[in-house]
């Protein structure tokens, strides 16, 4: 008669073996938190921080989206960082309160996902996409889509990322979080400040999103051996009508579209933030003209 002790331990060993096998099989699919991206340039570059586009929604300003992507594709010094929710991606089953989101889509979620995959592939091939966080809308479909995104040849993480961006010989640390637990309707930049204080204390730039209410600040903050300026960003949305923001976060009677950008210089730590990406591109064009 077999002892019960042996049977118990056989079960434990079997479960442990299966767990180790699962970890080995799926370790490549687990999201990395920290990534690096190198840009070989002796001139300043612009990084557009875009999020909450909600491509597929009837409320999305497609002309603004086209403008952003045209600059990224065509301007040699402009790059894109995506901080979640680039597609609307509402699909059943979802909570009943999200049914309005399902009904406001102008193309099916499957086509939204196909478009997003193709966009990531094209930007990645051109070395124009420096990083992507996966937002809550990107996750609505299933884990299969998350695995597809994580398999792309570009820095991608779920919800949060520490990105080390090298421009020339200058290295910048960028903390990106789509959905922070510190969001505030009173002070939109609060989430970025708390992320800096608690999770990204050595980062040069902190970007949070999700609330659709944009904000920006430059603050002094202790570094390793000195106080340095840090850039705090809360991205906006491309939805020109936004019931979600009005209901939960927006204290104002109107919606506001803002896609911020930062100019990064090579070979020295120098950063200039702009509330609107168009202003950053105009600035860098003037800088490049002066060098000619």
Secondary structure, 3 states (H helix, E strand, C coil): CCCHHHHHHHHHHHHHHHHHHHHHHHHHHCCCCEEEEEECCCCCEEEEEECCCCECECCECHHHHHHHHHHHHHCCCEEEEEECCCECCCCCCCCHHHHHHHHCECCCHHHHHHHHHHHHHHHHHCCCEEEEEECCCCCCCCHHHHHHHHCCCCCEEECEEEEEEEECCEEEEEEEECCCCCCCCCCCCHHHHHHHHHCCCCCCEEEECCCCCCEEEEEEEECCCCEEEEEEEECCECECCCHHHHHHCCCCCCCCECCCEEEECCCCCCEEEECCHHHHHHHHHHHHHHHC
